[in-house]
Amino acid sequence: MTVKIYGMQKTTLVDYPGRVATTLFTGGCNFRCPYCHNGDLIVGLNDIKPYTKDDIFDHLRKRRNVLDGVVISGGEPTLNRDLPDFIRQIKLLGYKVKLDTNGTNPDMLRSLVKDRFVDYVAMDIKQCRTKYADIVHADEFDLDAIAESVEILKASKKVDYEFRTTVCQELHETKDMTAIGMWLSGAKAYYLQPYKESPDVLHPGFHAPDDKTMQEFVQILSAFLNKVEIRG
């Protein structure tokens, strides 16, 4: 198995809307978002032993009477060129598959959507387009690729999807929400996730906006999007 899985949450009721799922975490990412809560999967892979193929698929076979979904998260799963084949093997067991992605590989995303390898896609939106680079701290960064992934999902009638943003008091402000709303205008669903400190955050010390600010953000975005909610 060439897709390496470095983390597994065997049962989750929250990662895949409406389904009882297992979440699988790939390692490595092409972004270095400072508030990333999976920092160990980005910079600490040498200290983590990946799961074997038998570990993963034995679990999925045994739990088919309980689980009905599998979430593939990361890290950034689409960095793995063999991800489609890995998903195909999961689908053969009868599972619905949700993909979490940063949208930097629109070619793979388009193929997964077209071939119905994924049933649900959650794509992170880090910031408005003019400030994207300030968040991702990437050596190579193609905003056009991310914009293309946005359009792939907005145009798809084959898979369900959502956009989502982790909101930090220090990184996001009112005008950013207006710009994001204009960019994602007409999208099916957009979730704001207040920042939460955790032991594996890449650069600790950020804060969530207060409840009033979060509600103001929802109001701004609701002028452009069909469904805007706070999650978490």
Backbone torsions as a table, in degrees:
resi	resn	phi	psi	omega
1	MET	NA	114.1	-175.9
2	THR	-83.9	-20.9	172.8
3	VAL	-79.8	114.4	-177.0
4	LYS	-91.7	129.1	-180.0
5	ILE	-106.5	119.0	-175.3
6	TYR	-103.7	-6.3	178.2
7	GLY	-152.3	148.3	178.6
8	MET	-145.6	121.1	169.8
9	GLN	-98.9	109.7	-167.1
10	LYS	-66.5	-33.0	179.3
11	THR	-141.6	127.9	175.4
12	THR	-139.5	139.8	176.8
13	LEU	-104.1	-0.5	-173.2
14	VAL	-118.7	-22.3	-173.4
15	ASP	-76.5	-24.5	180.0
16	TYR	-125.4	104.4	-174.9
17	PRO	-52.5	124.8	175.6
18	GLY	81.5	4.2	-177.3
19	ARG	-134.9	152.7	170.1
20	VAL	-90.8	122.7	-168.2
21	ALA	-137.0	165.0	164.0
22	THR	-105.5	138.7	175.8
23	THR	-108.5	127.8	178.1
24	LEU	-110.1	133.9	-175.6
25	PHE	-112.9	117.4	172.2
26	THR	-80.1	165.2	179.9
27	GLY	-108.7	156.1	177.3
28	GLY	86.7	146.1	178.2
29	CYS	-154.1	149.4	177.5
30	ASN	-90.1	2.3	174.9
31	PHE	-114.3	160.9	174.4
32	ARG	-133.1	56.6	179.5
33	CYS	-61.7	124.8	-171.0
34	PRO	-63.6	-26.5	-177.7
35	TYR	-92.4	6.6	-178.2
36	CYS	-56.0	127.5	-177.8
37	HIS	-91.0	0.9	175.9
38	ASN	-112.9	43.4	-176.6
39	GLY	-57.7	-31.0	179.6
40	ASP	-64.4	-27.6	178.5
41	LEU	-82.2	-8.1	-178.4
42	ILE	-101.5	-46.2	-173.3
43	VAL	-120.1	-4.6	-175.6
44	GLY	-116.2	24.7	-172.8
45	LEU	-64.9	-28.0	-179.5
46	ASN	-64.0	-18.1	-178.8
47	ASP	-99.8	3.2	-177.1
48	ILE	-119.2	129.2	176.6
49	LYS	-88.4	124.5	-179.4
50	PRO	-69.7	155.0	174.5
51	TYR	-71.2	149.3	174.7
52	THR	-83.0	164.1	176.3
53	LYS	-59.1	-40.4	179.0
54	ASP	-63.6	-39.9	177.6
55	ASP	-53.9	-47.7	-173.1
56	ILE	-73.0	-52.1	-172.3
57	PHE	-77.2	-26.9	171.9
58	ASP	-63.3	-42.8	177.8
59	HIS	-62.5	-46.0	-177.4
60	LEU	-66.2	-36.6	177.8
61	ARG	-68.6	-41.4	-177.0
62	LYS	-70.1	-26.3	-172.3
63	ARG	-103.7	15.4	-177.8
64	ARG	-63.9	-22.1	178.6
65	ASN	-82.3	-8.4	-179.2
66	VAL	-114.4	-44.5	-175.9
67	LEU	-91.9	150.1	171.6
68	ASP	-134.1	9.2	178.1
69	GLY	-149.4	156.1	174.6
70	VAL	-131.2	128.4	176.3
71	VAL	-103.1	130.8	175.5
72	ILE	-110.9	113.7	-174.6
73	SER	-126.5	-164.2	-177.9
74	GLY	-163.7	-148.5	8.1
75	GLY	53.1	-172.0	176.0
76	GLU	-119.7	104.8	-174.9
77	PRO	-59.0	-33.5	-173.5
78	THR	-75.0	-0.3	170.9
79	LEU	-70.7	-16.8	-179.3
80	ASN	-90.4	111.8	-176.7
81	ARG	-65.8	-20.5	179.8
82	ASP	-93.6	11.9	179.5
83	LEU	-57.2	-42.7	179.9
84	PRO	-57.0	-41.6	-179.8
85	ASP	-68.8	-36.7	177.0
86	PHE	-62.1	-44.5	178.0
87	ILE	-65.0	-39.6	179.5
88	ARG	-57.2	-41.5	179.4
89	GLN	-65.3	-36.2	177.0
90	ILE	-68.1	-42.5	-179.3
91	LYS	-63.1	-31.3	178.8
92	LEU	-62.8	-21.5	177.5
93	LEU	-85.3	-1.6	175.9
94	GLY	94.9	8.9	-176.8
95	TYR	-86.4	148.0	164.6
96	LYS	-80.2	146.3	-175.1
97	VAL	-124.0	129.9	173.7
98	LYS	-110.4	135.7	178.9
99	LEU	-112.4	130.0	170.2
100	ASP	-100.5	127.9	-174.9
101	THR	-147.6	156.1	174.0
102	ASN	-92.8	-1.2	173.6
103	GLY	80.7	13.8	-176.3
104	THR	-84.5	-4.1	179.1
105	ASN	-124.2	74.1	-176.6
106	PRO	-64.0	-29.5	179.9
107	ASP	-63.5	-46.1	178.4
108	MET	-68.0	-40.9	179.7
109	LEU	-60.5	-44.3	179.8
110	ARG	-59.9	-43.0	-179.8
111	SER	-65.7	-43.5	180.0
112	LEU	-63.8	-39.0	178.6
113	VAL	-70.1	-46.4	-177.8
114	LYS	-60.2	-41.7	-176.6
115	ASP	-89.1	4.2	179.5
116	ARG	58.7	33.5	174.7
117	PHE	-74.5	-25.8	176.2
118	VAL	-115.6	145.9	179.6
119	ASP	-105.2	-19.6	-178.2
120	TYR	-151.6	137.1	178.2
121	VAL	-127.2	129.3	171.2
122	ALA	-111.1	116.3	-178.3
123	MET	-111.0	127.6	177.9
124	ASP	-75.1	134.4	170.0
125	ILE	-112.6	113.2	-171.6
126	LYS	-78.7	-37.3	-175.6
127	GLN	-167.4	179.4	169.6
128	CYS	-67.1	161.8	-171.5
129	ARG	-60.4	-37.5	-176.3
130	THR	-71.5	-17.0	-178.7
131	LYS	-114.4	7.0	-174.1
132	TYR	-57.1	-46.0	-176.9
133	ALA	-62.3	-28.0	179.5
134	ASP	-65.9	-24.4	-178.3
135	ILE	-92.0	-44.8	-165.5
136	VAL	-83.1	-23.1	176.9
137	HIS	47.3	49.5	-176.3
138	ALA	-97.6	142.7	176.1
139	ASP	-64.0	-42.0	175.6
140	GLU	-125.5	128.3	-172.0
141	PHE	-141.4	122.2	-177.9
142	ASP	-119.4	97.0	-179.8
143	LEU	-64.3	-30.5	179.1
144	ASP	-62.3	-36.1	178.6
145	ALA	-64.3	-41.6	178.9
146	ILE	-66.2	-42.8	177.7
147	ALA	-61.6	-35.8	177.8
148	GLU	-65.8	-41.3	177.6
149	SER	-63.5	-38.8	176.1
150	VAL	-57.0	-46.6	-177.3
151	GLU	-69.3	-34.2	176.8
152	ILE	-58.8	-46.1	-178.5
153	LEU	-70.6	-43.3	-179.4
154	LYS	-61.2	-32.4	-177.3
155	ALA	-87.6	-13.0	-173.4
156	SER	-75.4	134.4	172.3
157	LYS	-110.5	4.6	-175.2
158	LYS	-97.7	-27.8	-177.2
159	VAL	-129.7	152.6	173.1
160	ASP	-82.0	155.9	-177.5
161	TYR	-157.2	165.1	171.4
162	GLU	-148.1	153.3	166.2
163	PHE	-106.3	152.8	-177.4
164	ARG	-152.7	150.5	-179.9
165	THR	-136.0	129.5	168.8
166	THR	-80.8	121.1	-171.9
167	VAL	-102.9	125.9	177.8
168	CYS	-117.3	137.1	179.1
169	GLN	-55.9	-37.7	-175.1
170	GLU	-80.4	-13.6	-170.4
171	LEU	-118.5	-18.2	-174.4
172	HIS	-126.9	138.2	178.4
173	GLU	-136.2	176.0	-171.6
174	THR	-55.6	-47.5	-176.9
175	LYS	-64.3	-26.3	176.5
176	ASP	-66.7	-40.0	-179.9
177	MET	-65.3	-37.9	176.3
178	THR	-62.0	-44.9	-179.9
179	ALA	-65.7	-40.4	177.6
180	ILE	-64.4	-43.2	179.0
181	GLY	-59.3	-43.3	178.4
182	MET	-64.1	-39.1	-179.5
183	TRP	-66.1	-45.3	-174.7
184	LEU	-92.2	9.4	-172.8
185	SER	-45.1	129.5	178.5
186	GLY	88.9	-4.7	-179.7
187	ALA	-64.7	154.7	-173.8
188	LYS	-68.3	-45.1	-174.6
189	ALA	-154.2	140.6	-179.9
190	TYR	-140.5	128.0	-177.1
191	TYR	-117.3	134.5	172.9
192	LEU	-100.0	126.8	-178.2
193	GLN	-115.8	107.8	178.7
194	PRO	-59.9	138.0	179.0
195	TYR	-56.1	139.7	173.5
196	LYS	-130.7	130.4	177.6
197	GLU	-69.1	141.6	176.4
198	SER	-149.6	162.9	-175.4
199	PRO	-61.0	-25.0	-174.0
200	ASP	-103.4	14.0	176.1
201	VAL	-61.8	135.8	-177.9
202	LEU	-59.5	-47.2	-179.9
203	HIS	-134.1	91.3	-176.3
204	PRO	-61.5	161.7	173.4
205	GLY	118.3	-2.1	176.7
206	PHE	-80.9	170.2	-178.7
207	HIS	-139.2	152.0	174.0
208	ALA	-80.2	145.6	171.4
209	PRO	-61.5	158.5	177.6
210	ASP	-71.8	168.3	-174.8
211	ASP	-59.8	-39.1	-179.4
212	LYS	-61.6	-44.5	179.5
213	THR	-64.7	-41.5	179.1
214	MET	-61.2	-42.1	179.3
215	GLN	-66.8	-35.1	175.6
216	GLU	-63.5	-40.7	177.8
217	PHE	-61.8	-42.9	178.8
218	VAL	-60.4	-44.1	-179.3
219	GLN	-62.2	-43.0	179.0
220	ILE	-62.0	-48.2	-175.9
221	LEU	-68.9	-30.4	-177.7
222	SER	-65.5	-16.2	175.9
223	ALA	-72.3	-17.1	-175.4
224	PHE	-116.2	-23.7	-169.6
225	LEU	-121.9	150.9	-174.9
226	ASN	-69.9	-35.0	-176.5
227	LYS	-144.4	118.6	177.6
228	VAL	-128.9	124.7	-179.3
229	GLU	-140.9	158.0	173.0
230	ILE	-94.0	132.3	-179.4
231	ARG	-120.3	133.5	176.2
232	GLY	91.7	NA	NA
